[in-house]
């Protein structure tokens, strides 16, 4: 599986979908190239329909995870759950 992004959504439908769903950070990869390519074929290359389906898949992934993260430094404490990410 691979993950690529050219930072030019006009260069490919895959990059346009990746940009629309916010999966542009190589350090926080959400969907593989092959998954986007497959979904594009299901919707005959329609970028916005593909992006909608991919975004739903990403949300479902985070909704199914119950793990939360928390960090503390001195008296400051921050926490976030995957459910929070799914809501956003």
N, C-alpha and C positions, 0 to 999 in steps of 0.2 A: 504494500500500500504506500501511496505517496501523498505528499502535501506540498503544493506549490502556489505561489501568488506573485504576479508580476508587478503589482501596484499600479496597473493600468487596466481597469475593468473594460475599457473599450477594445482591448486586444483579444479577448476570448470570452465566450459565454460562461465558462467555468469561473473565470475571475470576476465576472459581473455578478454571478450568483454568490460567490464568496464575499464580495463587497456588500451586497444587499443584506446578507445574514450576519455580517459583522465578524466573519472568520478570516481576518487578515493578519493576525499576530502569529508568527511562526513559533513563538514560545507558548502559545495557548491554542493549539490546533483542535478544532471541533469536528470537522468532517474531512474525510479523505477525498482526493481527486476522483478516484474511481466511483465513489458514492454519488458525487455531483454529476459525473458523466453519465452514470446509469439513470439518474433521475431526469436529466436533460433528455435522454432518449425516450423516457416514458411520456414526456410532455412535448415531444416533437420539437425540442429546442426552445420552447417558450421560457424565457429567463424568469419572468415574474412568477409564473406558476411553479417553476422549479424551486425558486427561492422560498416561496411559501411552504412548499412541502419539506424542504431541507430545514427551514426554521422550526417547523413543527416537530421534526425529528430531533433537533437539538433540544428543544424545550422538553420533549418526552424523556430524553436521556437524563436531564437534570432533575426533572420531577421524580423520577424513579430512584434517585439517590438520596439517602437520608443523612449522609455524613455531613457534619458541620466542621468548620475550621475556626479556630480561635487563636489569637496571639495576644500576649501580654508583655508590656515593657513598663516596669515600675508600676505606677498606679493606673496606667492606661490599658484597657482591654478592648479588643475588637473581635467580633465573631461574624461569621457568615455561613449560611447553609446553602447547599446546592438548590434547595427549594427557592431561596431568595433569587438565585441566578435564573431559575426557570420563570419566575414571575416577571423579571425584567425582560 
